[in-house]
Amino acid sequence: MKILCVILSAVTAIGFSGCKEKPEVNKVDLEQINPDDSNDYRYIFREEIQKDKDRENKSRKREFSGGLP
């Protein structure tokens, strides 16, 4: 009976450790590479650029709404 409990505990622990979120794999979009093998840096930083634009638009909306969130 003890062996069964130990095995069940081990299987449960292994199961929980295997179900964690996997790290994101670094990938390069094909749109980023130009035909002459140069990089288009807009694609590299497009997520950061979009976040900056969203923050700027959010602050503009707050200015026109009278400062309310």
N, CA, C and O atoms as a Tinker XYZ file with bonds, in Angstrom:
   276  protein
     1  N      0.824000   -1.196000    0.000000    73     2
     2  CA     0.000000    0.000000    0.000000    64     1     3
     3  C      0.865000    1.256000    0.000000    63     2     4     5
     4  O      0.541000    2.237000   -0.670000    81     3
     5  N      1.976000    1.226000    0.759000    73     3     6
     6  CA     2.862000    2.386000    0.801000    64     5     7
     7  C      3.512000    2.618000   -0.552000    63     6     8     9
     8  O      3.693000    3.757000   -0.984000    81     7
     9  N      3.859000    1.525000   -1.210000    73     7    10
    10  CA     4.492000    1.648000   -2.526000    64     9    11
    11  C      3.532000    2.289000   -3.525000    63    10    12    13
    12  O      3.944000    3.103000   -4.352000    81    11
    13  N      2.274000    1.929000   -3.451000    73    11    14
    14  CA     1.263000    2.507000   -4.333000    64    13    15
    15  C      1.121000    4.007000   -4.090000    63    14    16    17
    16  O      1.004000    4.778000   -5.042000    81    15
    17  N      1.132000    4.421000   -2.842000    73    15    18
    18  CA     1.043000    5.851000   -2.512000    64    17    19
    19  C      2.261000    6.612000   -3.004000    63    18    20    21
    20  O      2.135000    7.729000   -3.505000    81    19
    21  N      3.439000    6.020000   -2.867000    73    19    22
    22  CA     4.667000    6.666000   -3.334000    64    21    23
    23  C      4.643000    6.804000   -4.849000    63    22    24    25
    24  O      5.007000    7.853000   -5.381000    81    23
    25  N      4.224000    5.768000   -5.541000    73    23    26
    26  CA     4.163000    5.815000   -7.006000    64    25    27
    27  C      3.141000    6.839000   -7.460000    63    26    28    29
    28  O      3.398000    7.611000   -8.384000    81    27
    29  N      1.990000    6.850000   -6.820000    73    27    30
    30  CA     0.950000    7.820000   -7.170000    64    29    31
    31  C      1.426000    9.249000   -6.928000    63    30    32    33
    32  O      1.155000   10.133000   -7.741000    81    31
    33  N      2.122000    9.485000   -5.840000    73    31    34
    34  CA     2.661000   10.819000   -5.546000    64    33    35
    35  C      3.699000   11.225000   -6.588000    63    34    36    37
    36  O      3.717000   12.369000   -7.041000    81    35
    37  N      4.558000   10.287000   -6.964000    73    35    38
    38  CA     5.585000   10.586000   -7.953000    64    37    39
    39  C      4.960000   10.903000   -9.303000    63    38    40    41
    40  O      5.382000   11.846000   -9.973000    81    39
    41  N      3.968000   10.136000   -9.708000    73    39    42
    42  CA     3.300000   10.384000  -10.991000    64    41    43
    43  C      2.603000   11.740000  -10.974000    63    42    44    45
    44  O      2.641000   12.464000  -11.969000    81    43
    45  N      1.976000   12.088000   -9.875000    73    43    46
    46  CA     1.306000   13.384000   -9.754000    64    45    47
    47  C      2.314000   14.527000   -9.832000    63    46    48    49
    48  O      2.068000   15.520000  -10.516000    81    47
    49  N      3.440000   14.400000   -9.142000    73    47    50
    50  CA     4.467000   15.447000   -9.163000    64    49    51
    51  C      5.054000   15.603000  -10.558000    63    50    52    53
    52  O      5.275000   16.725000  -11.016000    81    51
    53  N      5.305000   14.509000  -11.225000    73    51    54
    54  CA     5.845000   14.572000  -12.595000    64    53    55
    55  C      4.818000   15.197000  -13.534000    63    54    56    57
    56  O      5.175000   15.965000  -14.427000    81    55
    57  N      3.561000   14.871000  -13.336000    73    55    58
    58  CA     2.496000   15.433000  -14.181000    64    57    59
    59  C      2.379000   16.937000  -14.041000    63    58    60    61
    60  O      2.218000   17.649000  -15.032000    81    59
    61  N      2.460000   17.425000  -12.798000    73    59    62
    62  CA     2.355000   18.868000  -12.587000    64    61    63
    63  C      3.565000   19.608000  -13.138000    63    62    64    65
    64  O      3.423000   20.714000  -13.660000    81    63
    65  N      4.724000   19.035000  -13.034000    73    63    66
    66  CA     5.921000   19.719000  -13.535000    64    65    67
    67  C      5.950000   19.734000  -15.063000    63    66    68    69
    68  O      6.552000   20.631000  -15.653000    81    67
    69  N      5.327000   18.785000  -15.698000    73    67    70
    70  CA     5.297000   18.737000  -17.160000    64    69    71
    71  C      4.222000   19.613000  -17.770000    63    70    72    73
    72  O      4.238000   19.851000  -18.978000    81    71
    73  N      3.294000   20.097000  -16.972000    73    71    74
    74  CA     2.173000   20.889000  -17.491000    64    73    75
    75  C      2.413000   22.392000  -17.404000    63    74    76    77
    76  O      1.505000   23.173000  -17.690000    81    75
    77  N      3.598000   22.807000  -17.022000    73    75    78
    78  CA     3.842000   24.238000  -16.904000    64    77    79
    79  C      3.934000   24.868000  -18.293000    63    78    80    81
    80  O      4.089000   24.171000  -19.295000    81    79
    81  N      3.836000   26.187000  -18.334000    73    79    82
    82  CA     3.853000   26.907000  -19.604000    64    81    83
    83  C      5.242000   26.826000  -20.234000    63    82    84    85
    84  O      6.258000   27.036000  -19.571000    81    83
    85  N      5.259000   26.522000  -21.503000    73    83    86
    86  CA     6.524000   26.368000  -22.216000    64    85    87
    87  C      7.063000   27.757000  -22.603000    63    86    88    89
    88  O      6.280000   28.654000  -22.916000    81    87
    89  N      8.386000   27.937000  -22.583000    73    87    90
    90  CA     8.955000   29.226000  -22.994000    64    89    91
    91  C      8.740000   29.454000  -24.490000    63    90    92    93
    92  O      8.703000   28.511000  -25.281000    81    91
    93  N      8.601000   30.712000  -24.851000    73    91    94
    94  CA     8.367000   31.066000  -26.247000    64    93    95
    95  C      9.647000   30.855000  -27.054000    63    94    96    97
    96  O     10.739000   31.217000  -26.615000    81    95
    97  N      9.497000   30.274000  -28.223000    73    95    98
    98  CA    10.632000   30.015000  -29.100000    64    97    99
    99  C     10.875000   31.256000  -29.954000    63    98   100   101
   100  O      9.937000   31.815000  -30.521000    81    99
   101  N     12.124000   31.684000  -30.045000    73    99   102
   102  CA    12.459000   32.836000  -30.873000    64   101   103
   103  C     12.357000   32.452000  -32.338000    63   102   104   105
   104  O     12.966000   31.479000  -32.784000    81   103
   105  N     11.585000   33.223000  -33.074000    73   103   106
   106  CA    11.398000   32.966000  -34.503000    64   105   107
   107  C     11.545000   34.282000  -35.256000    63   106   108   109
   108  O     11.291000   35.355000  -34.708000    81   107
   109  N     11.950000   34.189000  -36.495000    73   107   110
   110  CA    12.087000   35.359000  -37.347000    64   109   111
   111  C     11.009000   35.265000  -38.421000    63   110   112   113
   112  O     10.909000   34.259000  -39.123000    81   111
   113  N     10.201000   36.322000  -38.546000    73   111   114
   114  CA     9.188000   36.353000  -39.593000    64   113   115
   115  C      9.847000   36.532000  -40.944000    63   114   116   117
   116  O     10.845000   37.242000  -41.069000    81   115
   117  N      9.293000   35.894000  -41.945000    73   115   118
   118  CA     9.864000   36.002000  -43.284000    64   117   119
   119  C      9.737000   37.417000  -43.846000    63   118   120   121
   120  O     10.539000   37.826000  -44.685000    81   119
   121  N      8.725000   38.169000  -43.384000    73   119   122
   122  CA     8.568000   39.549000  -43.861000    64   121   123
   123  C      9.720000   40.433000  -43.410000    63   122   124   125
   124  O      9.973000   41.482000  -44.002000    81   123
   125  N     10.413000   40.012000  -42.366000    73   123   126
   126  CA    11.504000   40.812000  -41.821000    64   125   127
   127  C     12.726000   40.794000  -42.730000    63   126   128   129
   128  O     13.485000   41.762000  -42.763000    81   127
   129  N     12.925000   39.711000  -43.462000    73   127   130
   130  CA    14.127000   39.566000  -44.290000    64   129   131
   131  C     13.823000   40.051000  -45.702000    63   130   132   133
   132  O     12.890000   39.575000  -46.349000    81   131
   133  N     14.618000   40.998000  -46.167000    73   131   134
   134  CA    14.479000   41.529000  -47.520000    64   133   135
   135  C     15.188000   40.618000  -48.514000    63   134   136   137
   136  O     16.031000   39.814000  -48.115000    81   135
   137  N     14.862000   40.728000  -49.810000    73   135   138
   138  CA    15.510000   39.874000  -50.818000    64   137   139
   139  C     17.037000   40.011000  -50.854000    63   138   140   141
   140  O     17.726000   39.079000  -51.269000    81   139
   141  N     17.570000   41.151000  -50.428000    73   139   142
   142  CA    19.023000   41.335000  -50.448000    64   141   143
   143  C     19.673000   40.906000  -49.127000    63   142   144   145
   144  O     20.799000   41.309000  -48.836000    81   143
   145  N     18.973000   40.092000  -48.327000    73   143   146
   146  CA    19.434000   39.557000  -47.049000    64   145   147
   147  C     19.626000   40.617000  -45.962000    63   146   148   149
   148  O     20.305000   40.357000  -44.968000    81   147
   149  N     19.047000   41.792000  -46.133000    73   147   150
   150  CA    19.088000   42.790000  -45.069000    64   149   151
   151  C     17.823000   42.640000  -44.221000    63   150   152   153
   152  O     16.873000   41.971000  -44.628000    81   151
   153  N     17.815000   43.252000  -43.064000    73   151   154
   154  CA    16.682000   43.167000  -42.150000    64   153   155
   155  C     15.837000   44.418000  -42.218000    63   154   156   157
   156  O     16.354000   45.521000  -42.397000    81   155
   157  N     14.536000   44.243000  -42.076000    73   155   158
   158  CA    13.625000   45.361000  -41.938000    64   157   159
   159  C     13.291000   45.448000  -40.450000    63   158   160   161
   160  O     12.499000   44.652000  -39.946000    81   159
   161  N     13.881000   46.394000  -39.754000    73   159   162
   162  CA    13.797000   46.446000  -38.299000    64   161   163
   163  C     12.409000   46.814000  -37.787000    63   162   164   165
   164  O     12.138000   46.677000  -36.594000    81   163
   165  N     11.527000   47.280000  -38.669000    73   163   166
   166  CA    10.153000   47.533000  -38.234000    64   165   167
   167  C      9.499000   46.247000  -37.743000    63   166   168   169
   168  O      8.703000   46.280000  -36.804000    81   167
   169  N      9.818000   45.134000  -38.353000    73   167   170
   170  CA     9.219000   43.865000  -37.955000    64   169   171
   171  C      9.791000   43.352000  -36.643000    63   170   172   173
   172  O      9.092000   42.684000  -35.881000    81   171
   173  N     11.033000   43.653000  -36.378000    73   171   174
   174  CA    11.641000   43.192000  -35.141000    64   173   175
   175  C     10.974000   43.871000  -33.946000    63   174   176   177
   176  O     10.678000   43.221000  -32.943000    81   175
   177  N     10.743000   45.164000  -34.054000    73   175   178
   178  CA    10.224000   45.939000  -32.931000    64   177   179
   179  C      8.748000   46.289000  -33.081000    63   178   180   181
   180  O      8.272000   47.209000  -32.416000    81   179
   181  N      8.016000   45.587000  -33.929000    73   179   182
   182  CA     6.627000   45.968000  -34.190000    64   181   183
   183  C      5.747000   45.847000  -32.950000    63   182   184   185
   184  O      4.833000   46.652000  -32.773000    81   183
   185  N      5.998000   44.866000  -32.090000    73   183   186
   186  CA     5.196000   44.747000  -30.878000    64   185   187
   187  C      5.463000   45.908000  -29.930000    63   186   188   189
   188  O      4.533000   46.439000  -29.323000    81   187
   189  N      6.725000   46.307000  -29.799000    73   187   190
   190  CA     7.057000   47.439000  -28.934000    64   189   191
   191  C      6.492000   48.735000  -29.504000    63   190   192   193
   192  O      6.000000   49.582000  -28.759000    81   191
   193  N      6.562000   48.887000  -30.811000    73   191   194
   194  CA     6.006000   50.081000  -31.454000    64   193   195
   195  C      4.503000   50.131000  -31.224000    63   194   196   197
   196  O      3.960000   51.199000  -30.940000    81   195
   197  N      3.818000   48.988000  -31.341000    73   195   198
   198  CA     2.374000   48.952000  -31.126000    64   197   199
   199  C      2.025000   49.280000  -29.683000    63   198   200   201
   200  O      1.048000   49.986000  -29.432000    81   199
   201  N      2.810000   48.777000  -28.722000    73   199   202
   202  CA     2.567000   49.092000  -27.317000    64   201   203
   203  C      2.722000   50.586000  -27.065000    63   202   204   205
   204  O      1.928000   51.180000  -26.336000    81   203
   205  N      3.755000   51.204000  -27.674000    73   203   206
   206  CA     3.959000   52.642000  -27.506000    64   205   207
   207  C      2.793000   53.429000  -28.096000    63   206   208   209
   208  O      2.328000   54.399000  -27.496000    81   207
   209  N      2.322000   53.015000  -29.266000    73   207   210
   210  CA     1.178000   53.692000  -29.890000    64   209   211
   211  C     -0.066000   53.563000  -29.026000    63   210   212   213
   212  O     -0.825000   54.521000  -28.873000    81   211
   213  N     -0.277000   52.365000  -28.455000    73   211   214
   214  CA    -1.447000   52.158000  -27.596000    64   213   215
   215  C     -1.376000   53.036000  -26.352000    63   214   216   217
   216  O     -2.382000   53.615000  -25.941000    81   215
   217  N     -0.186000   53.136000  -25.749000    73   215   218
   218  CA    -0.026000   54.001000  -24.578000    64   217   219
   219  C     -0.297000   55.465000  -24.930000    63   218   220   221
   220  O     -0.945000   56.188000  -24.172000    81   219
   221  N      0.205000   55.887000  -26.084000    73   219   222
   222  CA     0.010000   57.272000  -26.516000    64   221   223
   223  C     -1.471000   57.555000  -26.763000    63   222   224   225
   224  O     -1.980000   58.600000  -26.359000    81   223
   225  N     -2.159000   56.629000  -27.425000    73   223   226
   226  CA    -3.586000   56.811000  -27.673000    64   225   227
   227  C     -4.381000   56.815000  -26.373000    63   226   228   229
   228  O     -5.352000   57.560000  -26.239000    81   227
   229  N     -3.974000   55.989000  -25.417000    73   227   230
   230  CA    -4.655000   55.927000  -24.139000    64   229   231
   231  C     -4.504000   57.253000  -23.393000    63   230   232   233
   232  O     -5.454000   57.743000  -22.783000    81   231
   233  N     -3.295000   57.831000  -23.449000    73   231   234
   234  CA    -3.093000   59.106000  -22.759000    64   233   235
   235  C     -3.870000   60.226000  -23.444000    63   234   236   237
   236  O     -4.357000   61.138000  -22.776000    81   235
   237  N     -3.989000   60.167000  -24.758000    73   235   238
   238  CA    -4.789000   61.180000  -25.471000    64   237   239
   239  C     -6.257000   61.083000  -25.078000    63   238   240   241
   240  O     -6.924000   62.100000  -24.884000    81   239
   241  N     -6.761000   59.849000  -24.961000    73   239   242
   242  CA    -8.163000   59.678000  -24.576000    64   241   243
   243  C     -8.395000   60.247000  -23.189000    63   242   244   245
   244  O     -9.436000   60.852000  -22.936000    81   243
   245  N     -7.438000   60.062000  -22.283000    73   243   246
   246  CA    -7.585000   60.596000  -20.928000    64   245   247
   247  C     -7.603000   62.110000  -20.936000    63   246   248   249
   248  O     -8.323000   62.714000  -20.140000    81   247
   249  N     -6.823000   62.751000  -21.821000    73   247   250
   250  CA    -6.804000   64.211000  -21.889000    64   249   251
   251  C     -8.194000   64.742000  -22.295000    63   250   252   253
   252  O     -8.671000   65.737000  -21.750000    81   251
   253  N     -8.817000   64.070000  -23.243000    73   251   254
   254  CA   -10.100000   64.557000  -23.739000    64   253   255
   255  C    -11.268000   64.131000  -22.866000    63   254   256   257
   256  O    -12.359000   64.690000  -22.981000    81   255
   257  N    -11.058000   63.152000  -21.995000    73   255   258
   258  CA   -12.159000   62.707000  -21.139000    64   257   259
   259  C    -12.173000   63.465000  -19.816000    63   258   260   261
   260  O    -12.985000   63.159000  -18.944000    81   259
   261  N    -11.307000   64.429000  -19.652000    73   259   262
   262  CA   -11.279000   65.204000  -18.418000    64   261   263
   263  C    -10.456000   64.571000  -17.320000    63   262   264   265
   264  O    -10.616000   64.914000  -16.148000    81   263
   265  N     -9.577000   63.649000  -17.678000    73   263   266
   266  CA    -8.694000   63.036000  -16.700000    64   265   267
   267  C     -9.263000   61.803000  -16.025000    63   266   268   269
   268  O     -8.608000   61.226000  -15.158000    81   267
   269  N    -10.457000   61.386000  -16.395000    73   267   270
   270  CA   -11.043000   60.188000  -15.798000    64   269   271
   271  C    -10.464000   58.957000  -16.500000    63   270   272   273
   272  O    -10.224000   58.997000  -17.707000    81   271
   273  N    -10.239000   57.879000  -15.773000    73   271   274
   274  CA    -9.682000   56.662000  -16.399000    64   273   275
   275  C    -10.628000   55.980000  -17.340000    63   274   276
   276  O    -10.282000   54.954000  -17.927000    81   275
